[in-house]
């Protein structure tokens, strides 16, 4: 069946909604219908649904061959759902044990998919602003201010929810709770609860398979930008102390989320973190752009508690073999104003995180963090960082970070190792550390005694070097790169990443090619990835084995 909805029609009209000539006048009418394979919910272009929300009836299910489709019809601007604090429902993890976070609260969600499978959503504009609707009457940064979501996808009583696709959505002005990280609070949030019946926790495990969040734009959403997907089953996946940090393959396949793709999204001015995958088995996060995240993680907005007063750009939590590539992060905020993270990338608690071919600029908390002792088997390679503050490498108590073939341009006030997150081990080799300041500086190579092993790196314009027997010291004035510091300082206006994976195509990153016959050429040593991620190409798509330069680009 095709169901049509138009804001031009009286919400109380008795239309059957089955044609463009007799559409429903209210989104609420859709919530009364259990949708099945091939059904479509079509909102009229140009419609503005103020003070309304679209909650698909629980149990609705498409099929592999005929998914439910939620989209637009007609001509004109995308239909708009302005929830304004409406669409309230009670979120409950059906347990009090979710890592010390709030587990039960009233949520306002513009588009809710709870226990809905085989569904595709595209081409809608969604808001949920306190400015136009503040039903709780509390200050925006009150600890108990209502959580809000643009799109919430909840697994609870229907086992595995398969094939959830969100594409072409414009989600903005979702002003949720400043503090809550693991309720449905932000632009897009996927969460798995325990089933209401405790006896079904093992026979009907709530989880996601085949999640695709592709080609969406999010602006001024909070707390999270995009999150997939916190779970009550953390209690089955994690020992009380996360064990040694490793994640069992069978356990993450059983309780975690599988076949998760987050691609080609633009997240601007998230209140907290931009994009995070959680409890996922081998998620792929690529071609995304984040700008200005951690907007409210500061000493002025974040005042009710210090719990959770951290936010980073694009990162995993308790994932197995998460892959992050071809992403860009700009201007993570508040690294000097209360945000104790602020990095572009964060290999947080998890097992086997790989960052490659990413670009970062101007992030106030640094480039990459390897977070604590339960973050293991992580690799950071073939990335370019230009002008990130606080520290290129952040290794608080991490056991085994492997950092190689990257190019780090250190700005005024920047360091190599962040100075207040210390104690971690790392092997750092075949990188370029390029001091862009006018004066030579010390590199702070082993902050707080962090046992970092440096090998075969190039150090441009530093006043000192670490213990690196094969290190290459280059004085100021010697050309190392074609035009260091020339990469973009802000996102492309399209919100898309700048492509750089085809070695035959000229890119905006040409300035980071090594100078022919320069000191970066002919000095690279062979790297064996400590975590089994065999490299095949460099930042520009050149065969990794085809060049012999240190840094993110191996050929001039």
C-alpha positions as semicolon CSV with decimal commas, in nm:
position;residue;x (nm);y (nm);z (nm)
1;X;0,000;0,000;0,000
2;X;0,099;0,362;-0,058
3;X;0,006;0,608;0,216
4;X;0,014;0,980;0,143
5;X;0,040;1,259;0,400
6;X;0,011;1,633;0,335
7;X;0,020;1,929;0,572
8;X;-0,220;2,106;0,334
9;X;-0,500;1,885;0,465
10;X;-0,687;1,935;0,793
11;X;-0,530;1,698;1,050
12;X;-0,881;1,588;1,148
13;X;-0,985;1,505;0,792
14;X;-1,123;1,155;0,740
15;X;-0,931;1,088;0,418
16;X;-0,816;0,730;0,369
17;X;-0,461;0,841;0,279
18;X;-0,444;0,604;-0,017
19;X;-0,407;0,860;-0,294
20;X;-0,258;1,201;-0,363
21;X;-0,615;1,331;-0,386
22;X;-0,709;1,210;-0,037
23;X;-0,395;1,220;0,177
24;X;-0,384;1,203;0,553
25;X;-0,344;1,543;0,715
26;X;-0,149;1,419;1,017
27;X;0,159;1,204;1,071
28;X;-0,017;1,050;1,369
29;X;-0,246;0,858;1,132
30;X;0,054;0,661;1,006
31;X;0,137;0,546;1,358
32;X;-0,187;0,349;1,372
33;X;-0,096;0,131;1,073
34;X;0,123;-0,178;1,089
35;X;0,325;-0,154;0,770
36;X;0,423;-0,457;0,567
37;X;0,644;-0,554;0,271
38;X;0,644;-0,297;-0,006
39;X;0,438;-0,040;0,184
40;X;0,535;0,323;0,135
41;X;0,475;0,630;0,349
42;X;0,504;0,937;0,127
43;X;0,507;1,291;0,263
44;X;0,413;1,568;0,024
45;X;0,696;1,794;-0,083
46;X;0,648;2,145;0,046
47;X;0,465;2,016;0,355
48;X;0,568;2,141;0,699
49;X;0,449;1,924;0,984
50;X;0,481;2,151;1,286
51;X;0,449;2,003;1,635
52;X;0,421;1,653;1,490
53;X;0,629;1,337;1,486
54;X;0,632;1,026;1,270
55;X;0,643;0,711;1,482
56;X;0,615;0,394;1,277
57;X;0,406;0,128;1,449
58;X;0,611;-0,126;1,641
59;X;0,634;-0,459;1,465
60;X;0,611;-0,313;1,116
61;X;0,829;-0,509;0,879
62;X;0,918;-0,502;0,517
63;X;1,105;-0,787;0,355
64;X;1,442;-0,837;0,194
65;X;1,287;-0,800;-0,151
66;X;1,026;-0,537;-0,058
67;X;1,135;-0,303;0,220
68;X;0,909;-0,039;0,371
69;X;0,988;0,298;0,218
70;X;0,944;0,639;0,386
71;X;1,006;0,921;0,140
72;X;0,855;1,222;-0,039
73;X;0,618;1,272;-0,332
74;X;0,534;1,565;-0,555
75;X;0,740;1,869;-0,646
76;X;0,918;2,131;-0,439
77;X;1,116;2,139;-0,118
78;X;1,164;1,832;0,098
79;X;0,885;1,773;0,349
80;X;0,973;1,898;0,698
81;X;0,898;1,732;1,031
82;X;0,934;1,995;1,305
83;X;0,879;1,790;1,620
84;X;0,937;2,082;1,860
85;X;0,946;1,850;2,161
86;X;0,647;1,640;2,059
87;X;0,658;1,271;1,975
88;X;0,737;1,176;2,332
89;X;0,792;0,815;2,436
90;X;0,950;0,635;2,729
91;X;1,291;0,486;2,664
92;X;1,386;0,203;2,899
93;X;1,684;-0,029;2,858
94;X;1,497;-0,280;3,079
95;X;1,802;-0,291;3,304
96;X;1,969;-0,048;3,540
97;X;2,317;-0,160;3,434
98;X;2,432;0,026;3,125
99;X;2,777;0,140;3,223
100;X;2,672;0,397;3,480
101;X;2,462;0,597;3,234
102;X;2,095;0,692;3,256
103;X;1,883;0,399;3,147
104;X;1,528;0,534;3,149
105;X;1,379;0,868;3,041
106;X;1,112;1,039;2,834
107;X;1,243;1,112;2,486
108;X;1,110;1,338;2,212
109;X;1,181;1,191;1,869
110;X;1,080;1,330;1,531
111;X;1,109;0,995;1,349
112;X;1,097;0,679;1,560
113;X;1,158;0,329;1,424
114;X;1,115;0,089;1,716
115;X;1,124;-0,281;1,638
116;X;1,085;-0,204;1,268
117;X;1,286;-0,404;1,015
118;X;1,354;-0,379;0,644
119;X;1,289;-0,008;0,615
120;X;1,440;0,268;0,402
121;X;1,403;0,639;0,482
122;X;1,509;0,908;0,239
123;X;1,472;1,271;0,142
124;X;1,316;1,426;0,455
125;X;1,403;1,736;0,656
126;X;1,384;1,687;1,032
127;X;1,413;1,922;1,330
128;X;1,341;1,900;1,703
129;X;1,419;2,237;1,855
130;X;1,380;2,374;2,206
131;X;1,350;2,722;2,059
132;X;1,008;2,642;1,914
133;X;0,893;2,388;2,169
134;X;1,011;2,343;2,526
135;X;0,754;2,117;2,695
136;X;0,975;2,042;2,995
137;X;1,013;2,410;3,083
138;X;1,374;2,360;3,191
139;X;1,689;2,547;3,096
140;X;1,872;2,403;2,796
141;X;2,158;2,282;3,015
142;X;1,955;2,156;3,309
143;X;2,063;1,804;3,398
144;X;1,704;1,684;3,349
145;X;1,626;1,867;3,026
146;X;1,440;1,640;2,787
147;X;1,640;1,423;2,550
148;X;1,556;1,475;2,184
149;X;1,632;1,288;1,866
150;X;1,596;1,357;1,498
151;X;1,584;0,986;1,411
152;X;1,585;0,712;1,676
153;X;1,606;0,346;1,582
154;X;1,538;0,109;1,870
155;X;1,572;-0,269;1,889
156;X;1,393;-0,427;2,184
157;X;1,138;-0,705;2,144
158;X;1,185;-0,825;1,787
159;X;1,532;-0,980;1,788
160;X;1,763;-0,876;1,506
161;X;1,644;-0,573;1,309
162;X;1,777;-0,603;0,955
163;X;1,819;-0,354;0,673
164;X;1,772;-0,009;0,823
165;X;1,868;0,254;0,564
166;X;1,879;0,630;0,620
167;X;1,980;0,838;0,320
168;X;1,946;1,194;0,195
169;X;1,813;1,329;0,525
170;X;1,862;1,690;0,635
171;X;1,857;1,684;1,015
172;X;1,919;2,006;1,202
173;X;1,838;2,198;1,519
174;X;1,791;1,895;1,739
175;X;1,863;2,051;2,076
176;X;1,868;1,760;2,317
177;X;2,008;1,713;2,664
178;X;2,361;1,849;2,690
179;X;2,483;1,557;2,901
180;X;2,310;1,228;2,818
181;X;2,531;1,011;2,599
182;X;2,345;0,681;2,583
183;X;1,980;0,767;2,563
184;X;1,832;0,849;2,222
185;X;1,973;1,200;2,225
186;X;2,105;1,361;1,908
187;X;2,073;1,365;1,531
188;X;2,062;0,991;1,458
189;X;2,083;0,728;1,731
190;X;2,054;0,347;1,711
191;X;2,011;0,166;2,047
192;X;1,945;-0,195;2,149
193;X;1,752;-0,258;2,473
194;X;1,695;-0,583;2,652
195;X;1,354;-0,735;2,568
196;X;1,084;-0,647;2,818
197;X;1,048;-1,015;2,905
198;X;1,375;-1,113;3,080
199;X;1,329;-1,475;2,975
200;X;1,380;-1,370;2,609
201;X;1,718;-1,200;2,655
202;X;1,906;-1,492;2,500
203;X;1,638;-1,626;2,266
204;X;1,549;-1,289;2,110
205;X;1,868;-1,082;2,125
206;X;1,801;-0,721;2,028
207;X;2,060;-0,610;1,774
208;X;2,103;-0,464;1,424
209;X;2,226;-0,613;1,100
210;X;2,268;-0,424;0,771
211;X;2,261;-0,063;0,885
212;X;2,333;0,198;0,617
213;X;2,356;0,564;0,711
214;X;2,456;0,725;0,385
215;X;2,455;1,075;0,238
216;X;2,290;1,267;0,521
217;X;2,351;1,622;0,644
218;X;2,330;1,706;1,014
219;X;2,373;2,054;1,160
220;X;2,342;2,175;1,519
221;X;2,232;1,848;1,673
222;X;2,295;1,727;2,026
223;X;2,422;1,556;2,211
224;X;2,545;1,315;1,946
225;X;2,566;1,361;1,573
226;X;2,539;0,999;1,456
227;X;2,563;0,703;1,696
228;X;2,525;0,330;1,623
229;X;2,446;0,167;1,859
230;X;2,474;0,145;2,235
231;X;2,333;-0,177;2,378
232;X;2,209;-0,333;2,699
233;X;2,408;-0,638;2,592
234;X;2,726;-0,463;2,700
235;X;2,671;-0,673;3,011
236;X;2,725;-0,989;2,805
237;X;3,005;-0,846;2,591
238;X;3,214;-0,673;2,856
239;X;3,360;-0,818;3,170
240;X;3,318;-0,585;3,465
241;X;3,659;-0,437;3,385
242;X;3,659;-0,510;3,006
243;X;3,913;-0,788;3,063
244;X;4,231;-0,730;2,865
245;X;4,045;-0,520;2,608
246;X;4,018;-0,789;2,343
247;X;3,674;-0,875;2,205
248;X;3,573;-1,233;2,131
249;X;3,464;-1,282;1,770
250;X;3,177;-1,513;1,858
251;X;3,048;-1,279;2,128
252;X;3,047;-0,965;1,914
253;X;2,879;-1,156;1,629
254;X;2,608;-1,276;1,867
255;X;2,539;-0,962;2,071
256;X;2,683;-0,681;1,860
257;X;2,574;-0,510;1,541
258;X;2,689;-0,639;1,204
259;X;2,725;-0,499;0,852
260;X;2,720;-0,137;0,964
261;X;2,807;0,131;0,707
262;X;2,834;0,503;0,786
263;X;2,929;0,683;0,466
264;X;2,923;1,024;0,298
265;X;2,763;1,209;0,588
266;X;2,830;1,569;0,691
267;X;2,800;1,651;1,061
268;X;2,836;2,016;1,161
269;X;2,833;2,165;1,512
270;X;2,729;1,857;1,706
271;X;2,685;1,934;2,074
272;X;2,916;1,647;2,162
273;X;3,075;1,377;1,946
274;X;3,023;1,377;1,569
275;X;3,011;1,010;1,463
276;X;3,053;0,701;1,680
277;X;2,999;0,332;1,618
278;X;2,951;0,122;1,931
279;X;2,949;-0,252;1,989
280;X;2,979;-0,318;1,616
281;X;3,151;-0,609;1,445
282;X;3,375;-0,477;1,167
283;X;3,190;-0,153;1,093
284;X;3,297;0,060;0,797
285;X;3,303;0,438;0,848
286;X;3,422;0,625;0,540
287;X;3,395;0,946;0,337
288;X;3,237;1,142;0,622
289;X;3,306;1,503;0,719
290;X;3,277;1,644;1,069
291;X;3,312;2,011;1,157
292;X;3,294;2,202;1,484
293;X;3,185;1,915;1,709
294;X;3,191;1,933;2,092
295;X;3,007;2,265;2,069
296;X;2,856;2,229;2,418
297;X;3,133;2,034;2,589
298;X;3,277;2,338;2,760
299;X;3,286;2,513;3,096
300;X;2,997;2,748;3,012
301;X;2,736;2,502;2,882
302;X;2,838;2,180;3,056
303;X;2,787;2,284;3,417
304;X;2,553;2,036;3,590
305;X;2,811;1,755;3,613
306;X;3,163;1,669;3,502
307;X;3,061;1,313;3,415
308;X;3,108;1,251;3,044
309;X;3,265;1,591;2,979
310;X;3,460;1,464;2,681
311;X;3,392;1,450;2,308
312;X;3,593;1,356;2,000
313;X;3,529;1,356;1,627
314;X;3,488;1,017;1,457
315;X;3,558;0,709;1,666
316;X;3,450;0,364;1,795
317;X;3,348;0,228;2,132
318;X;3,394;-0,144;2,202
319;X;3,399;-0,243;1,837
320;X;3,591;-0,528;1,679
321;X;3,807;-0,438;1,377
322;X;3,644;-0,102;1,305
323;X;3,772;0,060;0,986
324;X;3,781;0,440;0,945
325;X;3,903;0,571;0,610
326;X;3,877;0,875;0,382
327;X;3,714;1,088;0,651
328;X;3,781;1,454;0,737
329;X;3,750;1,625;1,074
330;X;3,783;1,999;1,123
331;X;3,786;2,224;1,428
332;X;3,695;1,996;1,716
333;X;3,612;2,245;1,990
334;X;3,693;2,333;2,348
335;X;4,018;2,145;2,397
336;X;4,128;2,435;2,616
337;X;3,783;2,507;2,764
338;X;3,674;2,195;2,947
339;X;3,667;1,923;2,681
340;X;3,926;1,670;2,796
341;X;3,924;1,502;2,454
342;X;3,884;1,720;2,145
343;X;4,079;1,494;1,910
344;X;3,976;1,427;1,551
345;X;4,017;1,051;1,596
346;X;3,994;0,832;1,906
347;X;4,073;0,461;1,911
348;X;3,870;0,418;2,228
349;X;3,802;0,098;2,421
350;X;3,791;-0,174;2,159
351;X;3,993;-0,425;1,961
352;X;4,158;-0,378;1,624
353;X;4,070;-0,022;1,523
354;X;4,229;0,092;1,196
355;X;4,248;0,455;1,083
356;X;4,384;0,514;0,733
357;X;4,367;0,779;0,457
358;X;4,199;1,039;0,681
359;X;4,262;1,415;0,703
360;X;4,231;1,643;1,005
361;X;4,280;2,014;1,057
362;X;4,263;2,260;1,344
363;X;4,133;2,026;1,614
364;X;4,182;2,173;1,960
365;X;4,248;1,844;2,139
366;X;4,495;1,692;1,895
367;X;4,497;1,437;1,617
368;X;4,454;1,084;1,749
369;X;4,404;0,928;2,091
370;X;4,461;0,564;2,182
371;X;4,244;0,558;2,489
372;X;4,361;0,369;2,794
373;X;4,457;0,009;2,853
374;X;4,141;-0,150;2,713
375;X;4,201;-0,014;2,364
376;X;4,415;-0,276;2,194
377;X;4,557;-0,382;1,857
378;X;4,515;-0,040;1,695
379;X;4,684;0,103;1,386
380;X;4,705;0,463;1,258
381;X;4,864;0,492;0,914
382;X;4,871;0,700;0,594
383;X;4,686;0,995;0,748
384;X;4,758;1,368;0,721
385;X;4,714;1,602;1,016
386;X;4,756;1,975;0,961
387;X;4,752;2,216;1,251
388;X;4,596;2,003;1,526
389;X;4,670;2,139;1,873
390;X;4,767;1,975;2,205
391;X;4,929;1,666;2,059
392;X;4,965;1,468;1,739
393;X;4,965;1,145;1,941
394;X;4,767;1,094;2,261
395;X;4,842;0,768;2,445
396;X;4,698;0,762;2,798
397;X;4,806;0,424;2,939
398;X;4,761;0,254;2,602
399;X;4,952;-0,073;2,560
400;X;5,029;-0,111;2,191
401;X;4,948;0,169;1,945
402;X;5,117;0,136;1,606
403;X;5,160;0,469;1,427
404;X;5,335;0,470;1,091
405;X;5,353;0,645;0,752
406;X;5,167;0,958;0,862
407;X;5,241;1,325;0,809
408;X;5,190;1,552;1,109
409;X;5,223;1,930;1,069
410;X;5,267;2,074;1,418
411;X;5,132;2,430;1,461
412;X;5,218;2,706;1,707
413;X;5,150;2,568;2,052
414;X;5,129;2,209;1,934
415;X;5,331;1,910;2,052
416;X;5,404;1,560;1,933
417;X;5,281;1,370;2,241
418;X;4,996;1,527;2,437
419;X;5,117;1,630;2,778
420;X;4,827;1,547;3,011
421;X;4,744;1,200;2,878
422;X;5,051;0,991;2,947
423;X;5,184;0,648;3,034
424;X;5,104;0,466;2,711
425;X;5,319;0,254;2,482
426;X;5,343;0,316;2,109
427;X;5,563;0,223;1,816
428;X;5,602;0,526;1,591
429;X;5,786;0,477;1,261
430;X;5,824;0,612;0,907
431;X;5,632;0,930;0,994
432;X;5,705;1,293;0,913
433;X;5,687;1,534;1,206
434;X;5,693;1,880;1,052
435;X;5,728;2,177;1,285
436;X;5,554;2,464;1,106
437;X;5,649;2,726;1,364
438;X;5,908;2,991;1,289
439;X;6,128;2,877;1,575
440;X;6,262;2,534;1,651
441;X;6,083;2,363;1,939
442;X;6,132;2,058;2,155
443;X;5,905;1,773;2,058
444;X;5,792;1,650;2,399
445;X;5,860;1,303;2,269
446;X;5,799;1,107;2,591
447;X;5,557;1,309;2,799
448;X;5,531;1,181;3,155
449;X;5,771;0,902;3,076
450;X;5,547;0,745;2,813
451;X;5,753;0,455;2,670
452;X;5,728;0,543;2,301
453;X;5,954;0,369;2,052
454;X;6,054;0,596;1,764
455;X;6,207;0,444;1,454
456;X;6,304;0,592;1,119
457;X;6,095;0,909;1,138
458;X;6,176;1,243;0,978
459;X;6,193;1,543;1,213
460;X;6,178;1,884;1,049
461;X;6,291;2,195;1,238
462;X;6,296;2,055;1,592
463;X;6,537;2,163;1,864
464;X;6,574;1,802;1,977
465;X;6,504;1,448;1,868
466;X;6,379;1,141;2,049
467;X;6,585;0,826;2,083
468;X;6,557;0,724;1,718
469;X;6,881;0,570;1,588
470;X;6,762;0,587;1,227
471;X;6,581;0,919;1,257
472;X;6,631;1,190;0,997
473;X;6,680;1,542;1,134
474;X;6,610;1,815;0,878
475;X;6,686;2,182;0,948
476;X;6,456;2,468;0,859
477;X;6,477;2,573;0,498
478;X;6,538;2,231;0,346
479;X;6,248;2,130;0,123
480;X;6,079;1,812;0,245
481;X;5,726;1,841;0,104
482;X;5,602;2,031;-0,199
483;X;5,386;2,278;-0,005
484;X;5,324;2,176;0,357
485;X;5,031;2,346;0,524
486;X;4,846;2,396;0,194
487;X;4,567;2,145;0,250
488;X;4,214;2,273;0,321
489;X;4,140;2,454;0,646
490;X;3,762;2,401;0,628
491;X;3,522;2,153;0,467
492;X;3,419;2,170;0,106
493;X;3,093;2,371;0,074
494;X;2,925;2,059;-0,060
495;X;2,985;1,880;0,270
496;X;3,162;1,602;0,081
497;X;3,515;1,480;0,134
498;X;3,781;1,585;-0,113
499;X;3,861;1,270;-0,312
500;X;4,220;1,150;-0,298
501;X;4,219;0,775;-0,360
502;X;4,302;0,776;-0,732
503;X;4,674;0,830;-0,797
504;X;4,598;0,951;-1,150
505;X;4,380;1,241;-1,030
506;X;4,519;1,568;-0,899
507;X;4,393;1,655;-0,550
508;X;4,398;1,938;-0,297
509;X;4,663;1,741;-0,109
510;X;4,939;1,771;-0,370
511;X;5,138;1,989;-0,131
512;X;5,200;1,684;0,086
513;X;5,386;1,492;-0,181
514;X;5,753;1,450;-0,091
515;X;5,997;1,661;-0,287
516;X;6,181;1,454;-0,546
517;X;6,536;1,388;-0,426
518;X;6,440;1,542;-0,091
519;X;6,521;1,405;0,254
520;X;6,192;1,212;0,282
521;X;6,274;1,005;-0,027
522;X;6,465;0,680;-0,029
523;X;6,470;0,641;0,348
524;X;6,155;0,444;0,435
525;X;6,202;0,107;0,596
526;X;5,974;-0,190;0,544
527;X;5,688;-0,192;0,796
528;X;5,516;-0,502;0,927
529;X;5,186;-0,392;1,077
530;X;5,173;-0,511;1,436
531;X;4,801;-0,582;1,410
532;X;4,792;-0,771;1,082
533;X;4,653;-0,491;0,863
534;X;4,870;-0,533;0,555
535;X;4,906;-0,194;0,382
536;X;4,834;-0,181;0,010
537;X;4,833;0,190;-0,079
538;X;4,919;0,535;0,050
539;X;4,707;0,846;0,112
540;X;4,678;0,925;-0,260
541;X;4,617;0,567;-0,372
542;X;4,971;0,490;-0,484
543;X;5,085;0,134;-0,426
544;X;5,249;0,132;-0,086
545;X;5,519;-0,100;-0,213
546;X;5,583;0,131;-0,508
547;X;5,745;0,412;-0,311
548;X;6,018;0,448;-0,055
549;X;5,935;0,774;0,121
550;X;5,838;0,831;0,482
551;X;5,509;1,008;0,549
552;X;5,154;0,960;0,424
553;X;5,242;0,988;0,052
554;X;5,519;0,763;-0,072
555;X;5,590;0,899;-0,422
556;X;5,681;1,256;-0,530
